[in-house]
Amino acid sequence: MDVIKKLSLKTYFSASVELTSGEHIQTNSFYPAFYGALYRQERLLKDKIKEIENFEFIPTDIDNDPEIPEHLKSYRKQHDTKENKLRDIYGDVLSDIRISIIIFSCSLLEGVINEYLLLKSNSKSEFDKMEQNSFIKKWTEIPKQFASAYTLDSQLQSELEELYSKRRKLLIHDKPTLKENHIVKIQGKNIASAENETELLFKLCELPEKLISNLFNYDLEVNTLGSKIWNFKSQCCHYIETRKYYTK
């Protein structure tokens, strides 16, 4: 049995609503899956940090270990540290979490803004024109067509650009380094973590909620009961509250 094919509930999410005008609106999308994917990674990161904080390091008795050759004992003792032990145990899973949070945040935010623009469009051609704009512009400029006062404060815009223009590009557009005889022939891109990487990852987990809430604060149509955007807002708020419940 193919467990993914048989046991996945659905490959897309369908939202239907009958408007006060009597019209029936239905949207099908995949991006809501990234709400759950993102908050599970956030929860996993919190759990791993707690495990690391409670980790008890016991140095290896290298001098009395007959399995270790004498000429290697000095080297092994220098590297028998708590940091190296933690890296051996948690390094791969922390890298997986980091990559997942960056990619899931981008995918969720792309899906959210595209559905918003879809519901605001009067025609397919109008939507196609807006949808072709860059990811950053969709969040910084395009909403002004529907809420003229719309803006992102400097902190939100900085976090958005950090996510998409820096972190995402480092992962998606990987460029390896080539060395010949220990000399760099072609310099790649450095994807090393920053000093505040853990703090940044938690900010990226919260970024979708901040951007969505900011968008709704400016677009007053979201408060019109029975409108297409009101239903969209209620769906977004549901997923955000679910995330908060599972990551407490």
Residue pairs with C-beta under 8 A, 6 or more apart in sequence:
11 30
12 28
12 29
12 30
13 28
13 29
13 30
13 31
13 32
13 33
14 26
14 27
14 28
15 26
15 27
15 29
15 231
15 232
15 235
16 24
16 25
16 26
17 24
17 25
17 26
17 226
17 228
17 231
18 24
18 25
19 25
19 226
19 227
19 228
20 225
20 226
20 227
21 226
25 119
25 228
25 231
27 115
27 118
27 119
27 232
29 111
29 115
30 111
31 107
31 108
31 110
31 111
31 112
31 114
31 115
32 111
32 235
32 239
34 104
34 105
34 107
34 108
34 111
35 108
35 208
35 239
35 240
35 242
35 243
36 239
36 242
37 100
37 104
38 101
38 104
38 105
38 108
38 205
38 208
38 243
39 205
39 242
39 243
39 246
39 247
40 246
41 97
41 100
41 101
41 104
41 205
42 101
42 202
42 205
42 243
42 247
43 246
43 247
44 93
44 97
45 94
45 97
45 101
45 198
45 201
45 202
45 205
46 247
48 90
48 93
48 94
48 97
49 198
51 90
52 86
52 90
55 82
55 85
55 86
55 89
57 81
57 82
57 85
57 86
59 80
60 76
60 80
62 68
62 73
62 76
62 77
62 80
63 73
63 77
68 76
97 201
98 193
98 197
98 201
99 171
101 201
101 204
101 205
102 163
102 167
102 168
102 171
102 204
103 168
103 171
105 163
105 204
105 205
105 207
105 208
106 135
106 163
106 164
106 168
108 208
109 135
109 139
109 160
109 163
109 207
109 208
109 211
110 135
110 138
112 208
112 211
112 212
112 236
113 135
113 138
113 139
113 142
114 131
114 138
115 232
116 143
116 215
116 229
116 232
117 127
117 130
117 131
117 138
117 142
118 127
118 131
119 228
119 229
119 232
120 145
120 146
120 229
121 127
121 130
130 138
130 142
130 145
133 141
133 142
135 164
136 160
136 161
136 164
136 165
139 152
139 160
139 211
140 152
140 157
140 160
143 150
143 215
143 218
143 219
144 150
146 219
146 221
147 218
147 219
147 220
149 218
150 215
150 218
150 219
151 218
152 160
152 211
152 214
156 207
156 210
156 211
156 214
159 203
159 204
159 207
159 210
160 207
160 211
162 200
162 204
163 204
163 207
167 200
167 204
170 189
170 191
171 191
173 189
174 188
174 189
174 191
175 188
175 189
176 188
177 184
177 186
177 187
177 188
178 184
178 185
178 186
178 188
179 185
194 200
205 247
208 240
209 240
209 243
212 236
212 240
216 222
216 233
216 236
219 229
221 227
221 229
221 230
222 229
222 230
222 232
222 233
223 230
224 230
